[in-house]
Amino acid sequence: MNNLIQISDCHIDECERSMGVNTHQNLEAIIEKITTMEVDALLISGDLSHHGCAQSYQILKKILRPIESKIFVLAGNHDDNHNLEHVFSENLFKSFCLGSWEIINIDSVQVGKTSGYLSEIALSELGYLLAKSNAKYVLVVLHHPIVPMNSTWDDDLSLENPEALFEVLGKYPKVQAVMFGHAHEANEFEKYGLKIIACPSTAKQFNFETRIGFNHYQLHDNGKMDARTQWI
């Protein structure tokens, strides 16, 4: 069994406060909790920074310093790709493996837009990675929600073409689940036999939840996946 931790939407900025909360302090509390757990990999599913400034990524890297496991990151709509790559070049990924599982990233970010969209290139690349995967089981991660959230969240800010994603995923039964952030809330759905899991924000939630949190996945070698949100 392997333990995967997903955090999302940290919104670190040069100043400590963003969106009315101390995002630095909140993330530090999350990291302190994670360091008490058995962790094989930490995944950050976008919006590492609030405004994408270079210093914010340096601050984030310092806050993450206590994490001893491997760290994997993908960009969100708030991130600046150049500044993110400059600081986290070793942590950006297309895919990585944990035991019998492979975690594959697909880029859903549109430049200058809050909502997401999967280009033909991104979808083709996903299909290629799935076709060549030797893993028994696959998780797919992106930044944007792919289903209606059934909450206070504005679904117009989610992925604009989710059916294009499901069309690709439907060809590969080894895909067990899709994970995302962006909506700043924890939730779990099922569609076309897939688990679909939303990760809460380490900064603040956009619904009525006042706590901060992260998702903990236990990935078993027999294909079973246990998902649990940890709140602080």
N, C-alpha and C positions, 0 to 999 in steps of 0.2 A: 504493500500500500504506500502511496505517496500523498503528501500533504501540499496542496496548492492554496496560497492566499491571494485573493484579488482585492486590491484597493482601487479607488477611482475618484476622479474629480477632486483633487487636492487643492487646486486653485491657490498655489503659493505665489506670492507677489513680493516685491521689494519691501513693502511695509507689511507688518504682521496682520493687519486687518483687511479683509476683503468680504464683500457681501454681508457686512455687518457682524462678522465673527472673526476671531483670531485663528486664521487657518494654520499658522505655524504651530501654535500651541495644541490645536486639535490633532494635527498630524503627529506631533510628538507623542501625544497620549495613545494614539493608535499604534505607533511603532513600539512604544513601551510594552503594550499588550502583546503584540506579535512576537517580541523577543522572548516571551515566556512560553511560547508554543513550539512544537516540533514542526519545522517548515522546510520543505524541499525546494520551493521556488516562490518568489513574490512577483505577482503580475500587476502592473499599473495600467488601467485601461482608459487612459486619455485625460486631458485637461490637468496635466501635472502643474501647469502654470495658469495664472489668472489672465495676465496680459501678454505672456510670451517673452518677457524681457530676459536678457541674458543672465542677470543677477539672480532671478527667481530660480533658475535651474541649479545654480551653484548653492543657493540656500537649501533647496530640496535635497540635493546630493548630501549635504551635511546632515540634514535631519534623518536621512536614510542610513547613515553610517553604522548604526548599531546592528543592522540586518546582516546576518552572516551567510544567508542563502543566496543563490543566484537571483538577480533582479532582471525582469523583462518589462519593457515599456512600449507603449504605442501612443501615437498622437491623438489629441482631441481637437475640437474646433477652436479652443482657446490657445492652443500651443502654436509656437513659431517653429517650424521645422528646422530652420537653420540653427537657431539657438539650442533647440532640443538635441539635435544631432551633435553639436559641438561639445556638449557636456555628457550626454548619455549615448554616445556612438556605440559603445560596447554592450549596451543594454537593449537597443532596438533589435527587432527580430521579425522574421517571416514565420518561423515555426521553431518549436523546441519540444523535446521529449521528456516525459517523466514515466519511467517504467514502461508499461504497455500502452501508454497514452501519448498522443501528440497534440500539442496546442498550436493552432494555426491562426494567424492574424490576417484580417482583411481590412484594408483602409477605406473608411466610409466618410472621410472628411472632405468637405467642399470649401475651397478657399473663399473667405469672405462671407460664408453662410453658416447659420446655426444648425440647420437641418443637414442630414447626411444623404449621400448618394453613392451607389456602387457603380463605377465605370465598367465598361466592357473589358478594359485591361485588367482591373481588379478582379472581376468575376472569372476571367480566363486564367489568371494566376492562381486563384483559389482552386479552380478545377484541376489545374496542373499539379498543385501541391497535394490535393486529395488523391489524385490518380497515382502518384508516385510514393505515397506514404506507405511505409512498412509497418506502421503501428496497428495494433488490434483495434484501438478505439481513438476517436478524435474529438476534441473540443474546438469550436471556432469562437474567436473573440473579435469584437469590433467595438467602436465607441458608441454608436447610436442604437437606440431601441428598435426592434424589428417587428414588434406587435403593439397594438393599442395598450396603454398602461392601465386603463380603467381607473384613473385617479385624477387628481387635480392637474397633472402634467398635460401640456399642450402637445398632442400627437403630431401636429404639423411640424414640430421641431425634431421629429424622429427620422428614421430612414425613409426616404421618398420612394424607393423601389424594393421593398422587402420580398415581393414575390419572385424577383429575379434571383435573389439569394436562395430562397427555398427551392427554386427549380434546380440549381446546382447541387444543393445539399441532398436533394431527393435521390440523386444518382449514386450516393455513397452511404450505404447502411451503417458503416462504421462510425459515422458522426452521431454522437450521443447527445450533445447539448450545444447551445449558443449562449454566450455571455456578453454583457455590455454594461456601460455606465450611462453617463450623460443626463439621465432623468433625475438623479439625486434621490433615489428611493430604492428600497429593497422589495423585490417581488419575484414571483416564480409563475411561469405559465407552461402550457404544453400545446404544441401545434405540429401536425403531421408526424406525431410520434417522437418529437424532439423536446427535451427540456429546454426552456428558455428562461434565463436567469438574469435579473437586474441587480447590479451592485450598488449599495448606498455610497454616498459621498463621505470622505473623511472630513469635509469642511462643514457642510450643513445640508439638510434635506429640504426638498421643495414641497413636500406634503406636510402633514401635521405631526410627523415624527420629529422630536426635539433632540434625539440622540445622534451621535455619529457612529459609523460602523464600517465593517468590511465583511467579505464573504470567505468562508473556509470550506474547501473542497477536499474530501478524502477520496482518492482515486484508487480503486481496487483492481488487481490484476485480472479479475473475472468480468470486468466491465461495469461493475456497480459503482455508482458515484453518489456519495453523501454530500449534500450541500447545506450549509448552515450560515446564517448571518450572525455575526458577533457584534453586539452593541456596547457602547460605552456611554 
